[in-house]
């Protein structure tokens, strides 16, 4: 009998469910290509619109230079009377009081003006502000960057930067009603008792107003600026610097001191100078607590004045054209100094942070 064989079934490639590729549903685009093409074809030549947009942006950028140049030109123009009368002697001369024989610097009645006491008060109060604010600001920046727990970092950084959003008049009111009584009743007596021999603290001004009160107010106001910029330049230091110092056996403090602060020192100096520029131009808060006396005293507890304070106090009550011109010349000097200080600070910060990506912790 012939051999019966089973019918052969053509071999087919079996596809398992795992080997089958699922069908990807088509995602509808937000804008159909046909619509975009029709818009581009219908709009015609866009060269005129592109040039218009380009020059509009250039005009926006040049307007900043125009505003600064306009302010500078007006200050120079309005201070010509004082320039012709005193020249550069306006910034260093003094006059003799015919009644007391003591030097005087500001006499609107006799049209005798000198900016010396206001320059002195501005520099002294700003130096005190830096002396008080810089250690605290750097300490806050180090803690937030290197030591702060993640849950506390955000709220603490927000509260620190919130100090910069408080209006200066609020700082002034707080200084008048809280800081000045505190200094007068508790701080100044101790300073006089323990450091009166230095001549920097004496009891000739029992009101509590003066350079020290202005310095404390300015220190609180520039604290968020110095702290924020210091934190940025410290964050820009690569993690490899930290890891390399720790790998050599350094402690955590040594790592922060040698691996972080040393590499960020130029940026920290820039942040300090930027804070100095903020302190130099502060007006309302300083006016309310410095005492507003155009005199020069060695004691930090004595009354004084600043360039911004004298302009705010006397500009609307100027007794003559010479008085008004002298005030505007003080404003010109303050404007130039502030621009130079801020430009130098920005240059130092840029020298550290250029090309450095932000690091996350």
Secondary structure, DSSP 8 states (H G I E B T S, - for coil): ----------------TTTS---------SS-HHHHHHHHHHS---HHHHHHHHHHHHHHHHHHHHHHHHHHHHHHHHTHHHHHHHGGGGGT--EE-TTT--EE-EETTTTEE--HHHHHHHHHHHHHHHHHHHHHHHHHHHIIIIIS-HHHHHHHHHHHHHGGGS-HHHHHHHIIIIIHHHIIIIIHHHHHHHHGGGTS--SS-TTS-SHHHHHHHHHHHHHHHHHHHHHHHHHTS-HHHHHHHHHTT--HHHIIIIIIITTTHHHHHHHHHHHHHHHHH--HHHHHHSB------S-TTS-B--HHHHHHHHGGG--SHHHHHHHHHHHHHHHHHHHHHHHHHHHHHHHHHTT------
